[in-house]
Amino acid sequence: MKHDGQTRKLELFLLVLLVLSVGLLAQNSWSFSQGTNNKNVSVDTQVNITGSTPEILSVALPSPITLNAGTTTFIECNATIRDYNGYNDLNFTTAELFSVGSSSYGAADNNNTHYSNDSCTRTAQDGAFANFTCGFTVNYYAINDTWNCTVFVNDTIGLNDTNFTTMVISEVLAINVTPLIDYGDMAMGDTSSDIQANVSNVGNAPINVSVRGYGATPGDGLSMVCDVGTLTVDLQHYAANNTASYAEKQILATGAGQIAKLTVAKATDATGSLNNTYWQLYLDPLQNSFGLCNGTVVFQAETPT
């Protein structure tokens, strides 16, 4: 087949253009392919990512946790975070600790159900990795439940991530009681007036209370040991109200007896929660004793029945 001059020139031009294009592509390390008669063309794509999203790889805290009765417990929620831009790209880290059954992420703080930490502490760093500790001072009356610790991290360009773990806060049955039941000065044959003993709930659940008594050693059948003689355990009576007479009150024994109609609610704030018990002592002349008498009453917190 013959080609005229113009056709020949066009073919040479296209060949030179193709050679130049291939050379340029090779110089820039790009790939380029053509299908038959340029029906399809493949080219490389490229981007340079300068901002990486921080990732919370793990969140950890101990479980179960038993709170300290009547005071606070410091709980640490620890997070491991990665940012390919380096740990200095992390702007701030926060965390919330909340009861799964009674609160949620973003809810208002409440000493019973929800705690926040707006400034977690970076404790270690290495390249793209950093460890953060988010601490919470939890009150003794925080409810026993499954709790969630959710950690939030933000970087310098506003990218962020969240992750969480859970733990269990155990039930704590605990009480504080008036330190001394003092019947004062009495003579044999006397019956004391009502002596009040306050029972405070310093745990995180409502309680009933049982009591038992002894003189010198548990189970000895005594309520007090005196300078001269002893008093049997049954001479002390108790009740949850101050309207019951001595005879109407419950009788103290060596074995535990639950105080009837006495429940001490769980505290919900710093004022605490308490209830009262009332005690009387009768000095039986047949147990003629003298001097200072001392004994022990054991109060025990129990799950309400």
C-alpha positions in Angstrom: 0.0 0.0 0.0 1.3 3.4 -0.9 1.3 6.4 1.4 1.2 10.0 0.2 3.5 12.6 1.8 1.0 14.0 4.3 0.1 10.6 5.6 3.7 9.8 6.1 4.3 13.0 8.0 1.3 12.4 10.3 2.6 8.9 11.1 6.0 10.2 11.9 4.5 13.0 14.1 2.4 10.5 16.1 5.4 8.2 16.5 7.5 11.0 17.9 4.7 12.1 20.2 4.3 8.5 21.5 8.0 8.2 22.2 8.1 11.5 24.0 5.0 10.5 26.1 6.5 7.1 27.1 9.8 8.8 28.0 8.0 11.4 30.1 5.9 8.7 31.9 9.1 6.7 32.6 10.8 9.7 34.0 8.0 10.3 36.5 7.6 6.6 37.3 4.0 6.5 36.1 2.4 3.6 34.4 0.5 4.2 31.1 -1.1 1.7 28.8 -3.3 1.9 25.8 -5.8 -0.5 24.4 -6.2 -1.2 20.8 -6.8 2.1 18.9 -6.9 4.0 22.3 -10.1 2.4 23.3 -9.0 2.5 26.9 -6.1 4.2 28.8 -4.8 3.4 32.3 -3.1 5.9 34.5 -1.7 6.0 38.0 -3.4 8.0 40.9 -1.5 9.7 43.7 -2.2 11.6 46.9 0.0 12.7 49.8 -1.9 12.3 53.2 -0.6 14.8 55.7 -3.3 14.4 58.3 -3.9 11.0 59.9 -6.9 10.2 62.2 -5.8 9.3 65.8 -6.8 5.8 66.8 -7.6 4.6 70.3 -6.2 1.1 70.1 -7.3 -0.1 73.6 -9.0 1.1 76.8 -8.4 -0.8 80.1 -9.4 -0.6 83.7 -9.6 -3.2 86.6 -12.7 -5.1 87.2 -14.5 -5.8 89.5 -13.8 -2.8 91.8 -14.8 -2.7 95.4 -15.3 0.9 96.6 -13.9 2.1 99.9 -16.7 2.3 102.5 -17.5 5.8 103.6 -14.9 7.6 101.5 -13.7 7.8 97.9 -11.9 5.4 95.5 -9.5 6.5 92.7 -10.2 4.6 89.5 -7.8 4.8 86.5 -9.0 4.2 83.0 -5.9 3.8 80.7 -5.9 4.2 76.9 -3.3 3.5 74.2 -3.5 5.9 71.2 -1.8 5.9 67.8 -1.4 8.9 65.5 0.8 8.5 62.4 1.5 12.2 62.6 3.3 11.5 65.9 2.1 11.8 69.5 2.6 15.6 69.5 -0.3 15.8 67.0 -2.7 14.7 69.8 -4.5 17.8 71.0 -6.6 16.6 74.0 -8.0 13.4 75.5 -11.1 13.2 77.7 -13.1 10.4 79.3 -16.4 9.6 80.9 -17.1 6.9 83.4 -20.8 6.0 83.8 -23.3 3.4 84.9 -24.6 1.5 81.9 -28.0 0.9 83.5 -28.6 4.4 84.8 -26.6 6.9 82.7 -25.0 7.4 79.3 -22.1 9.1 77.5 -22.6 12.8 77.4 -24.9 12.9 80.5 -24.5 15.3 83.3 -22.1 14.3 86.1 -23.7 12.7 89.2 -21.8 11.1 92.0 -24.1 8.1 91.9 -23.9 7.3 88.2 -21.6 9.5 86.1 -18.1 11.0 86.3 -16.0 13.0 83.8 -12.4 13.8 83.2 -11.8 16.7 80.8 -8.0 16.4 80.8 -6.5 13.0 80.8 -2.7 12.7 81.5 -0.2 11.5 78.9 2.0 9.0 80.8 4.2 7.7 78.0 5.0 8.4 74.3 7.0 6.9 71.5 6.8 8.0 67.9 3.2 7.5 66.8 2.1 6.0 70.1 1.0 7.5 73.4 -0.5 6.2 76.6 -3.0 8.3 78.6 -4.4 7.8 82.1 -7.9 9.2 82.9 -8.6 9.2 86.6 -11.9 9.4 88.5 -12.5 10.0 92.2 -15.5 7.9 92.8 -17.7 8.3 95.9 -18.5 5.3 98.1 -22.2 5.4 97.2 -21.8 5.1 93.4 -24.2 2.4 92.5 -23.2 -1.2 92.0 -23.6 -1.9 88.3 -21.7 -2.4 85.1 -19.9 0.8 84.3 -18.5 2.1 81.0 -15.3 4.1 80.5 -15.4 5.9 77.1 -12.3 7.7 76.0 -12.3 10.5 73.4 -9.2 11.9 71.6 -8.9 14.9 69.3 -5.9 15.9 67.1 -4.6 19.3 66.0 -6.7 19.4 62.8 -9.9 18.2 64.5 -9.9 14.5 63.6 -11.0 12.3 66.5 -11.8 8.8 67.7 -13.5 7.1 70.6 -13.2 3.7 72.3 -14.5 2.1 75.5 -14.3 -0.7 77.9 -16.5 -1.8 80.9 -16.1 -2.8 84.5 -18.2 -3.9 87.4 -18.5 -1.8 90.6 -19.4 -4.4 93.3 -22.0 -4.1 96.0 -20.6 -2.8 99.3 -22.6 -3.5 102.5 -21.0 -1.3 105.2 -22.1 0.7 108.3 -20.8 3.1 110.9 -22.4 3.1 114.3 -22.3 5.4 117.3 -19.1 4.3 119.1 -20.5 3.9 122.6 -23.9 2.9 124.1 -23.5 4.5 127.5 -26.3 3.8 130.0 -24.7 6.1 132.6 -25.0 5.6 136.4 -27.5 2.9 137.5 -28.3 0.8 140.5 -29.4 -2.8 140.7 -33.1 -3.1 139.8 -33.0 0.0 137.6 -34.1 0.1 133.9 -32.4 2.7 131.8 -34.0 5.3 129.6 -33.7 4.9 125.8 -30.2 5.3 124.6 -29.9 6.2 120.9 -27.4 4.5 118.6 -27.2 5.9 115.1 -26.5 3.5 112.2 -25.0 5.1 109.0 -25.0 3.4 105.6 -21.4 3.9 104.2 -21.9 1.4 101.3 -23.6 1.6 98.0 -26.8 -0.4 98.6 -29.7 -0.3 101.1 -29.2 -2.5 104.1 -30.8 -4.2 107.0 -28.9 -4.5 110.3 -28.5 -7.4 112.7 -27.0 -7.3 116.2 -25.4 -9.7 118.7 -23.7 -9.2 122.0 -21.0 -10.6 124.3 -19.2 -9.6 127.5 -15.5 -10.7 127.1 -15.5 -13.1 124.2 -18.0 -13.9 121.4 -20.6 -16.5 122.5 -19.9 -16.1 126.2 -23.6 -15.4 126.9 -22.9 -12.1 128.6 -23.7 -8.5 127.8 -21.1 -7.0 130.1 -18.3 -7.9 132.5 -18.1 -5.7 135.6 -15.5 -4.9 138.2 -17.5 -7.3 140.3 -19.8 -9.8 138.7 -21.3 -10.0 135.2 -24.5 -9.2 133.3 -26.2 -11.7 131.0 -26.7 -10.8 127.4 -30.5 -10.8 127.6 -30.6 -7.8 129.9 -30.1 -5.4 126.9 -33.1 -4.8 124.7 -33.3 -2.8 121.4 -35.8 -1.5 118.9 -35.9 0.7 115.7 -38.3 3.2 117.4 -38.3 5.0 120.7 -42.0 4.3 121.5 -41.5 0.6 122.4 -41.2 -0.1 126.1 -38.4 -2.3 127.5 -40.6 -5.3 127.4 -41.7 -4.6 123.9 -38.2 -4.3 122.6 -36.2 -7.2 121.0 -33.9 -9.1 123.3 -30.1 -9.1 122.6 -28.7 -12.6 122.1 -25.3 -14.2 121.4 -26.5 -15.0 117.9 -27.3 -12.4 115.3 -30.8 -11.0 115.3 -32.1 -8.6 112.7 -33.4 -5.3 114.0 -37.1 -5.4 113.0 -38.5 -2.6 110.7 -35.0 -1.1 110.2 -33.7 -0.4 106.7 -31.0 2.2 106.1 -31.2 3.5 102.5 -28.2 4.0 100.2 -26.7 7.5 100.4 -27.3 9.6 97.3 -25.1 12.6 98.2 -22.5 13.9 100.7 -25.0 14.2 103.5 -25.0 10.4 103.8 -27.8 8.2 105.1 -28.6 7.0 108.6 -31.3 5.5 110.8 -31.7 5.2 114.6 -31.8 2.4 117.1 -32.9 2.6 120.7 -31.4 0.6 123.6 -32.4 -0.1 127.2 -30.6 -2.1 130.0 -32.3 -3.7 133.0 -30.1 -4.5 136.0 -31.5 -7.7 137.5 -30.9 -7.8 141.3 -30.3 -11.5 141.1 -27.2 -10.7 139.0 -25.8 -8.5 141.7 -22.8 -6.7 140.2 -20.8 -3.6 141.0 -18.4 -1.1 139.4 -17.7 -0.3 135.8 -19.2 -2.8 133.3 -18.1 -3.2 129.7 -19.3 -5.3 126.8 -19.7 -5.4 123.0 -22.6 -5.2 120.6 -21.8 -6.2 117.1 -23.8 -4.5 114.3 -23.7 -6.2 110.9 -25.0 -4.9 107.6 -27.1 -7.3 105.5 -28.9 -7.3 102.2 -32.5 -6.3 102.7 -34.9 -9.2 102.9 
